[in-house]
């Protein structure tokens, strides 16, 4: 990482300060009873919880890119998502091998147990051939990314059902708060924060793919919340399907 920093156009004094800041550090653990562990040197480049950490990670991962201009790599913190279209000049196996090589060269290890492969396809996969799976990587039908559950057939049934299940559990919590005498105005704020925000999260992504039956489920939940007087405005959410 320090080698990559040296190639950036930053003042030498800043570069030297970062080197001095990162080197010679040792962590120690202290229990609630006052016992202290032995000091151990930090061998990684980025210290966990460091305010400078996100910036240093951007420097570290800036040279990780796909081999093909057609393929896409999306990076978020230490997660990497590789998108390969059906028609490409560099296949998935070669792109994944390159990512593994990049990780090895940068002193990192890919967590293959958490690495998943999902193939987005038409509703009837028997009518076409799916690509060969990556060796040692589990191919799944659903994958959760940034809180949104994707399905290989471009359906969001799992995401909507899971969200409504969670929201129904939180409705029970609001009922308990209401019975304890919490004013309705405060319940409206809580409903907005812990329930309504769950439903509307990333709705431009999954909304266009939701069937009429799923919209009925969402409407039924919101109408039930209206009867409980937990929600003031309901027409905004119901009309989202028309966007």
Rosetta silent file (secondary structure, phi, psi, omega in degrees, C-alpha in Angstrom):
SEQUENCE: XXXXXXXXXXXXXXXXXXXXXXXXXXXXXXXXXXXXXXXXXXXXXXXXXXXXXXXXXXXXXXXXXXXXXXXXXXXXXXXXXXXXXXXXXXXXXXXXXXXXXXXXXXXXXXXXXXXXXXXXXXXXXXXXXXXXXXXXXXXXXXXXXXXXXXXXXXXXXXXXXXXXXXXXXXXXXXXXXXXXXXXXXXXXXXXXXXXXXXXXXXXXXXXXXXXXXXXXXXXXXXXXXXXXXXXXXXXXXXXXXXX
SCORE:     score description
SCORE:     0.000 S_00000001
   1 L     0.000  -39.254  178.459    0.000    0.000    0.000 S_00000001
   2 H   -64.353  -32.502  176.391    2.849    2.389    0.782 S_00000001
   3 H   -65.510  -39.352  178.101    4.224    1.689   -2.677 S_00000001
   4 H   -69.087  -35.686  176.782    0.888    2.704   -4.188 S_00000001
   5 H   -63.007  -36.939 -177.712    0.826    5.832   -2.044 S_00000001
   6 H   -66.170  -19.880 -179.216    4.236    6.846   -3.354 S_00000001
   7 L   -88.085   -6.607  179.129    2.850    6.903   -6.897 S_00000001
   8 L   -87.239  155.046 -179.911    0.158    9.441   -6.006 S_00000001
   9 L   -85.725   73.849  177.112    0.635   13.165   -6.356 S_00000001
  10 L  -123.441  153.081 -179.110    0.644   13.972   -2.644 S_00000001
  11 L   -59.241  140.660  179.565    3.180   16.078   -0.698 S_00000001
  12 H   -55.697  -33.943 -178.652    6.143   14.052    0.594 S_00000001
  13 H   -64.994  -35.820  177.305    5.474   15.234    4.138 S_00000001
  14 H   -68.788  -42.448  179.356    1.987   13.640    4.012 S_00000001
  15 H   -61.245  -45.154  179.760    3.409   10.435    2.579 S_00000001
  16 H   -66.241  -36.571  178.815    6.069   10.269    5.291 S_00000001
  17 H   -63.798  -42.358  179.456    3.501   11.032    7.994 S_00000001
  18 H   -64.241  -40.568  177.818    1.315    8.100    6.856 S_00000001
  19 H   -60.501  -46.690 -179.517    4.353    5.798    6.843 S_00000001
  20 H   -65.769  -33.751 -177.811    5.271    6.860   10.375 S_00000001
  21 H   -70.778  -36.456 -174.538    1.669    6.549   11.509 S_00000001
  22 H   -87.649  -24.553 -175.121    1.207    2.989   10.204 S_00000001
  23 L   -91.834  150.831  176.530    4.565    1.474   11.138 S_00000001
  24 L    73.229   21.875 -179.641    5.623    0.327   14.573 S_00000001
  25 L   -97.380  145.111  179.688    2.081   -0.048   15.926 S_00000001
  26 E  -137.558  130.289  178.351    1.102   -2.843   18.307 S_00000001
  27 E   -89.135  158.588  176.872   -2.395   -3.738   19.533 S_00000001
  28 L  -146.377  144.535  177.926   -3.312   -4.896   23.008 S_00000001
  29 L  -108.829  137.090  179.639   -6.548   -6.273   24.487 S_00000001
  30 E  -126.368  127.342 -178.969   -7.779   -5.330   27.936 S_00000001
  31 L   -84.835  167.691  178.605  -10.593   -7.172   29.718 S_00000001
  32 L   -63.439  -22.997  178.736  -13.176   -5.625   32.020 S_00000001
  33 L   -84.197   -0.430  177.254  -11.262   -7.154   34.922 S_00000001
  34 L    95.501   -1.007  178.336   -8.117   -5.224   34.021 S_00000001
  35 L   -74.352  139.179 -175.267   -6.130   -8.097   32.512 S_00000001
  36 E  -121.275  134.636  179.234   -3.961   -7.039   29.576 S_00000001
  37 L   -80.562  173.218  177.668   -2.739   -9.248   26.737 S_00000001
  38 L   -75.880  155.405  177.561    0.753   -9.200   25.284 S_00000001
  39 L   -76.737  138.001  176.971    1.647   -6.714   22.562 S_00000001
  40 E  -130.264  141.216  179.877    1.658   -8.038   19.009 S_00000001
  41 E   -72.241  146.032  175.290    2.819   -6.214   15.882 S_00000001
  42 L   -84.907  119.704 -178.599    0.258   -5.208   13.241 S_00000001
  43 L   -99.133  -10.060  178.755    1.170   -6.898    9.978 S_00000001
  44 L   -86.075  162.336 -176.903   -1.743   -5.537    7.908 S_00000001
  45 L   -81.603  -31.969 -174.921   -1.661   -2.289    5.990 S_00000001
  46 L  -117.167  124.814 -178.407   -4.964   -0.838    7.221 S_00000001
  47 L   -83.164  131.567 -178.731   -5.830   -0.704   10.907 S_00000001
  48 L   -64.341  133.994 -179.972   -9.421   -1.599   11.729 S_00000001
  49 L    82.179    2.814 -179.547  -11.450    1.375   12.939 S_00000001
  50 L   -74.489  134.310  178.858   -8.885    3.869   11.682 S_00000001
  51 L   -61.343  -30.615  178.729  -10.342    7.164   10.469 S_00000001
  52 L   -82.973   -6.020 -174.562   -7.888    7.128    7.586 S_00000001
  53 H   -56.328  -51.374 -179.071   -8.839    3.530    6.763 S_00000001
  54 H   -57.661  -39.792  178.927  -11.474    4.153    4.046 S_00000001
  55 H   -66.683  -42.388  178.701   -9.144    6.484    2.152 S_00000001
  56 H   -64.706  -35.054  179.148   -6.254    4.050    2.396 S_00000001
  57 H   -68.398  -35.906  175.970   -8.476    1.232    1.168 S_00000001
  58 H   -60.805  -39.577  177.086   -9.455    3.316   -1.881 S_00000001
  59 H   -66.027  -39.649 -176.926   -5.761    3.681   -2.645 S_00000001
  60 H   -65.959  -40.952 -172.415   -5.240   -0.036   -2.113 S_00000001
  61 H   -99.511    6.227 -175.426   -8.056   -1.199   -4.399 S_00000001
  62 L   -67.303  -23.390 -179.571   -7.844    1.495   -7.082 S_00000001
  63 L   -95.605    8.510  174.462   -5.911   -0.755   -9.466 S_00000001
  64 L   -87.794  111.625 -176.556   -8.415   -3.616   -9.241 S_00000001
  65 L  -144.472  159.270  179.400  -10.309   -3.475  -12.524 S_00000001
  66 L   -70.856  154.753  177.317  -11.853   -5.974  -14.981 S_00000001
  67 L   -71.825  -29.859 -178.290   -9.769   -7.371  -17.821 S_00000001
  68 L  -108.606  145.334  175.275  -12.518   -6.558  -20.324 S_00000001
  69 L   -71.180  -17.063  179.544  -14.207   -3.219  -20.931 S_00000001
  70 L   -78.743  -36.283 -178.823  -17.478   -5.120  -21.267 S_00000001
  71 L   -79.956  160.661 -174.765  -17.322   -6.608  -17.783 S_00000001
  72 E  -131.057  135.672  170.803  -17.914   -4.562  -14.629 S_00000001
  73 E  -115.522  124.610  178.157  -16.386   -4.638  -11.162 S_00000001
  74 E  -111.861  121.573 -177.544  -18.310   -2.871   -8.392 S_00000001
  75 E  -111.515  133.434  175.418  -16.358   -2.273   -5.181 S_00000001
  76 E  -140.968  110.767 -174.112  -17.882   -1.385   -1.830 S_00000001
  77 L    53.892 -125.752 -178.716  -15.556   -1.419    1.178 S_00000001
  78 L   -97.847   15.031  175.253  -13.976   -4.892    1.140 S_00000001
  79 E   -98.614  138.801  178.339  -16.743   -6.420   -1.019 S_00000001
  80 E  -126.341  128.417  178.139  -16.192   -6.910   -4.745 S_00000001
  81 E  -117.093  124.472 -178.035  -18.996   -7.698   -7.184 S_00000001
  82 E  -106.680  122.707 -179.070  -18.106   -8.950  -10.652 S_00000001
  83 E  -111.921  122.149 -179.103  -20.734   -8.589  -13.400 S_00000001
  84 L  -120.784  117.775  177.288  -20.296  -10.593  -16.603 S_00000001
  85 L   -74.435  170.108 -178.656  -22.833  -10.205  -19.453 S_00000001
  86 L   -62.724  -39.856 -179.762  -23.859  -13.075  -21.687 S_00000001
  87 L  -107.715  111.050 -178.235  -21.764  -11.747  -24.577 S_00000001
  88 L  -149.685  157.712  179.328  -18.236  -10.805  -23.514 S_00000001
  89 L   -91.294  -14.370  175.951  -14.688  -11.211  -24.770 S_00000001
  90 L  -124.388  119.803 -174.597  -13.348  -12.261  -21.328 S_00000001
  91 L   -79.132  168.227 -175.803  -15.221  -15.041  -19.580 S_00000001
  92 H   -58.214  -43.808 -175.998  -16.075  -15.299  -15.892 S_00000001
  93 H   -61.274  -39.177  179.748  -13.396  -17.886  -15.086 S_00000001
  94 H   -70.629  -39.785  178.920  -10.626  -15.660  -16.446 S_00000001
  95 H   -65.379  -41.447 -179.540  -11.916  -12.564  -14.654 S_00000001
  96 H   -67.778  -37.609  177.201  -12.202  -14.427  -11.357 S_00000001
  97 H   -63.478  -35.432  178.069   -8.700  -15.844  -11.760 S_00000001
  98 H   -66.469  -40.888  177.785   -7.430  -12.290  -12.250 S_00000001
  99 H   -62.637  -40.867  176.966   -9.117  -11.149   -9.020 S_00000001
 100 H   -63.015  -40.219  178.506   -7.489  -14.054   -7.182 S_00000001
 101 H   -65.316  -42.258  178.652   -4.122  -13.093   -8.652 S_00000001
 102 H   -61.282  -42.284  179.392   -4.613   -9.457   -7.625 S_00000001
 103 H   -62.887  -42.413  179.451   -5.467  -10.558   -4.078 S_00000001
 104 H   -63.618  -42.132 -178.454   -2.349  -12.727   -3.874 S_00000001
 105 H   -69.014  -23.010 -178.729   -0.115   -9.927   -5.142 S_00000001
 106 L  -104.855   16.743  175.266   -1.578   -7.524   -2.585 S_00000001
 107 L    68.598   31.867 -179.383   -1.271   -9.861    0.397 S_00000001
 108 L  -118.936  161.610  179.004   -4.982  -10.632    0.650 S_00000001
 109 L  -125.550  126.481  176.446   -7.005  -13.826    0.837 S_00000001
 110 L   -73.963  134.357  176.300  -10.375  -14.267   -0.847 S_00000001
 111 L   -86.189   92.256 -175.610  -13.054  -15.675    1.449 S_00000001
 112 L   -69.065  -23.878  179.020  -14.346  -18.384   -0.870 S_00000001
 113 L   -69.390  -29.923  178.899  -16.933  -19.540    1.685 S_00000001
 114 L   -94.910   -7.145  179.602  -18.665  -16.154    1.477 S_00000001
 115 L   -82.137  126.254 -178.280  -18.181  -15.827   -2.274 S_00000001
 116 E  -124.734  153.495  176.415  -21.369  -16.701   -4.187 S_00000001
 117 E  -120.094  132.422  177.424  -22.265  -16.948   -7.859 S_00000001
 118 L  -131.854  136.815 -179.781  -25.704  -16.087   -9.218 S_00000001
 119 L  -109.840  119.036  175.989  -26.841  -16.320  -12.836 S_00000001
 120 L   -85.918  126.850 -172.239  -29.577  -13.939  -13.967 S_00000001
 121 L  -148.489  173.913  176.389  -31.672  -15.645  -16.605 S_00000001
 122 L   -67.250  163.557 -174.203  -35.097  -15.903  -18.188 S_00000001
 123 L   -60.512  -21.208 -176.637  -37.867  -17.544  -16.146 S_00000001
 124 L  -118.260   88.296 -176.272  -37.406  -20.923  -17.848 S_00000001
 125 H   -65.867  -15.776  179.548  -33.735  -22.000  -17.607 S_00000001
 126 H   -70.302  -14.743 -177.951  -34.516  -25.319  -19.327 S_00000001
 127 H   -88.123   -1.107  178.354  -34.844  -23.464  -22.630 S_00000001
 128 L  -152.542  168.666 -176.148  -31.182  -22.392  -22.662 S_00000001
 129 L   -97.586  126.867  175.133  -27.828  -23.517  -21.306 S_00000001
 130 L   -78.653  148.654  178.195  -26.462  -22.009  -18.120 S_00000001
 131 L   -66.866  159.138  178.118  -22.694  -21.328  -18.035 S_00000001
 132 L   -65.585  138.790 -179.152  -20.426  -23.677  -16.144 S_00000001
 133 L   -72.829  160.029  175.362  -20.127  -22.746  -12.453 S_00000001
 134 L   -71.944  139.647 -179.920  -16.898  -21.551  -10.893 S_00000001
 135 L   -69.894  128.712  178.837  -14.930  -24.309   -9.222 S_00000001
 136 L    81.575    1.831 -179.395  -15.157  -24.160   -5.459 S_00000001
 137 L  -115.183  131.429 -179.689  -17.802  -21.396   -5.513 S_00000001
 138 E   -74.618  129.358  174.129  -21.413  -22.042   -4.519 S_00000001
 139 E   -93.826  125.279 -174.360  -23.975  -21.106   -7.155 S_00000001
 140 L  -117.590  162.112  176.820  -27.123  -19.745   -5.501 S_00000001
 141 L   -91.350  -24.402  177.687  -30.617  -18.799   -6.630 S_00000001
 142 E  -131.495  148.123  179.314  -30.803  -15.732   -4.377 S_00000001
 143 E  -144.438  135.908 -179.894  -28.111  -13.308   -3.245 S_00000001
 144 E   -98.470  125.200 -178.739  -28.273  -10.430   -0.775 S_00000001
 145 E  -135.405  118.360 -179.241  -26.444   -7.277   -1.786 S_00000001
 146 L    51.780   40.171  176.421  -26.560   -4.067    0.255 S_00000001
 147 L    84.531    0.571 -179.150  -29.753   -5.207    1.960 S_00000001
 148 E  -113.698  128.381 -177.982  -31.545   -6.133   -1.267 S_00000001
 149 E   -93.035  114.536  178.675  -32.271   -9.789   -2.080 S_00000001
 150 E   -95.308  145.832  172.857  -31.800  -10.577   -5.775 S_00000001
 151 E  -118.694  147.488 -175.263  -33.177  -13.680   -7.479 S_00000001
 152 L   -61.387  -25.933 -179.307  -31.756  -15.207  -10.614 S_00000001
 153 L   -92.617   16.301  179.892  -35.089  -14.960  -12.447 S_00000001
 154 L    61.471   33.290  174.060  -35.331  -11.191  -11.768 S_00000001
 155 L  -107.756  148.616  179.623  -38.070  -11.721   -9.219 S_00000001
 156 L  -119.454   31.016  178.161  -38.134   -9.967   -5.858 S_00000001
 157 H   -61.412  -45.892 -179.078  -40.619  -12.244   -4.107 S_00000001
 158 H   -61.533  -41.551 -178.966  -38.024  -13.279   -1.517 S_00000001
 159 H   -66.002  -47.831 -177.102  -37.065   -9.663   -0.812 S_00000001
 160 H   -66.456  -45.613  179.838  -40.645   -8.402   -0.441 S_00000001
 161 H   -62.476  -41.464  178.018  -41.813  -11.378    1.652 S_00000001
 162 H   -65.064  -39.144  178.699  -38.779  -11.091    3.917 S_00000001
 163 H   -65.729  -44.945 -179.780  -39.269   -7.347    4.322 S_00000001
 164 H   -66.266  -34.681  176.690  -42.968   -7.696    5.173 S_00000001
 165 H   -62.665  -43.942  177.453  -42.191  -10.469    7.668 S_00000001
 166 H   -64.187  -42.162 -178.672  -39.722   -8.175    9.431 S_00000001
 167 H   -66.390  -35.677  176.948  -42.160   -5.265    9.355 S_00000001
 168 H   -64.325  -36.221  176.202  -44.942   -7.400   10.854 S_00000001
 169 H   -65.716  -37.150 -179.625  -42.639   -8.239   13.755 S_00000001
 170 H   -75.520  -25.748  173.677  -41.951   -4.551   14.277 S_00000001
 171 H   -61.291  -38.363  176.336  -45.673   -3.761   14.187 S_00000001
 172 H   -59.636  -39.938  177.662  -45.972   -5.919   17.301 S_00000001
 173 H   -62.829  -42.442  179.454  -43.337   -3.706   18.933 S_00000001
 174 H   -63.842  -36.310  176.981  -45.316   -0.569   18.039 S_00000001
 175 H   -62.239  -40.899  178.319  -48.429   -2.071   19.580 S_00000001
 176 H   -63.232  -40.995  178.196  -46.523   -2.619   22.807 S_00000001
 177 H   -66.027  -39.424  178.452  -45.332    0.994   22.769 S_00000001
 178 H   -63.228  -41.154  179.519  -48.863    2.228   22.060 S_00000001
 179 H   -67.469  -23.151  177.426  -50.213    0.235   25.006 S_00000001
 180 L   -83.253   -0.683  175.552  -47.558    1.862   27.205 S_00000001
 181 L    94.900   15.649  176.920  -49.010    5.276   26.345 S_00000001
 182 L   -66.299  129.492  179.911  -46.569    6.527   23.709 S_00000001
 183 L   -58.463  149.083 -177.887  -48.255    9.448   21.835 S_00000001
 184 H   -60.358  -36.817 -178.997  -49.386    8.722   18.278 S_00000001
 185 H   -61.115  -38.855  177.153  -47.168   11.428   16.838 S_00000001
 186 H   -71.147  -33.638  176.687  -44.113    9.674   18.230 S_00000001
 187 H   -65.837  -33.948  176.742  -45.402    6.331   16.946 S_00000001
 188 H   -62.764  -40.419  179.742  -45.647    7.880   13.467 S_00000001
 189 H   -66.368  -42.900  179.564  -41.970    8.811   13.667 S_00000001
 190 H   -64.423  -41.397  178.760  -40.990    5.319   14.838 S_00000001
 191 H   -60.573  -42.799  178.882  -43.092    3.749   12.072 S_00000001
 192 H   -62.859  -39.957 -172.833  -41.333    5.898    9.495 S_00000001
 193 H   -76.012  -45.756 -170.239  -37.889    5.026   10.859 S_00000001
 194 H  -105.974   -8.455 -178.549  -38.053    1.277   11.439 S_00000001
 195 H  -121.962  -59.250 -175.745  -40.859    0.091    9.140 S_00000001
 196 H   -62.407  -36.971  179.028  -41.660    2.418    6.263 S_00000001
 197 H   -65.827  -30.167  175.592  -37.983    2.943    5.445 S_00000001
 198 H   -64.944  -42.180 -176.763  -37.577   -0.842    5.138 S_00000001
 199 H   -70.254  -42.044 -175.577  -40.364   -1.019    2.566 S_00000001
 200 H   -85.040   -6.435 -178.198  -39.233    1.943    0.480 S_00000001
 201 L   -59.880  124.003  176.708  -35.524    1.047    0.616 S_00000001
 202 L    57.108   31.381 -177.624  -34.178    0.741   -2.935 S_00000001
 203 H   -64.859  -28.032  174.214  -37.714    0.708   -4.358 S_00000001
 204 H   -62.679  -21.967 -179.994  -36.556    2.112   -7.753 S_00000001
 205 H   -82.500  -49.849 -175.123  -34.574   -1.128   -8.134 S_00000001
 206 H   -95.339  -19.299 -177.129  -37.166   -3.740   -7.202 S_00000001
 207 H   -54.859  -48.289 -177.826  -40.411   -1.822   -7.761 S_00000001
 208 H   -64.687  -16.352 -177.369  -40.660   -2.318  -11.563 S_00000001
 209 H  -100.052    1.137 -176.179  -40.273   -6.105  -11.154 S_00000001
 210 L   -82.614  133.843  179.548  -42.962   -6.577   -8.493 S_00000001
 211 L   -77.270  169.231  179.375  -46.083   -8.469   -9.536 S_00000001
 212 H   -63.288  -35.760  179.815  -49.641   -7.364   -8.817 S_00000001
 213 H   -64.771  -39.306  178.440  -49.966  -10.007   -6.105 S_00000001
 214 H   -67.779  -37.763  177.645  -46.920   -8.656   -4.260 S_00000001
 215 H   -63.684  -34.083  177.272  -48.266   -5.119   -4.484 S_00000001
 216 H   -63.343  -39.308  177.602  -51.493   -6.379   -2.921 S_00000001
 217 H   -62.616  -43.876  179.602  -49.469   -7.739    0.009 S_00000001
 218 H   -64.073  -44.055  179.047  -47.717   -4.394    0.468 S_00000001
 219 H   -61.938  -42.420 -179.214  -51.023   -2.504    0.253 S_00000001
 220 H   -62.176  -40.545  178.894  -52.648   -4.864    2.747 S_00000001
 221 H   -64.861  -43.817 -178.555  -49.827   -4.320    5.236 S_00000001
 222 H   -68.081  -37.237  177.608  -49.995   -0.534    4.871 S_00000001
 223 H   -65.636  -37.994  177.161  -53.782   -0.482    5.205 S_00000001
 224 H   -64.679  -39.485  176.568  -53.479   -2.573    8.364 S_00000001
 225 H   -65.241  -33.953  177.287  -50.933   -0.072    9.679 S_00000001
 226 H   -64.252  -42.093  179.463  -53.392    2.700    8.802 S_00000001
 227 H   -65.132  -33.793  176.844  -56.087    1.033   10.899 S_00000001
 228 L   -75.270   -7.019  179.649  -53.634    0.816   13.790 S_00000001
 229 L    67.489   28.248  177.064  -53.091    4.583   13.294 S_00000001
 230 L   -88.621  -13.627 -175.127  -49.336    4.066   12.919 S_00000001
 231 L  -131.208  141.972 -178.700  -49.237    5.765    9.520 S_00000001
 232 L   -98.258  -47.567 -177.108  -50.620    9.098    8.358 S_00000001
 233 L  -111.800  123.975 -179.505  -50.035    9.078    4.588 S_00000001
 234 L  -117.403  -24.132 -174.820  -50.570    5.887    2.654 S_00000001
 235 H   -63.794  -29.006 -178.442  -51.364    7.040   -0.882 S_00000001
 236 H   -63.448  -43.846 -177.188  -47.701    7.864   -1.593 S_00000001
 237 H   -73.344  -41.468 -177.895  -46.558    4.283   -1.173 S_00000001
 238 H   -63.463  -35.438 -177.871  -49.479    2.720   -2.997 S_00000001
 239 H   -79.497   -5.918 -179.654  -48.932    4.934   -6.008 S_00000001
 240 H   -60.659  -28.277 -177.748  -45.243    3.963   -6.218 S_00000001
 241 H   -68.480  -18.158 -179.428  -46.182    1.075   -8.500 S_00000001
 242 H   -84.687   -7.778 -177.287  -47.308    3.561  -11.162 S_00000001
 243 L   -71.476    0.000    0.000  -43.843    5.161  -11.444 S_00000001
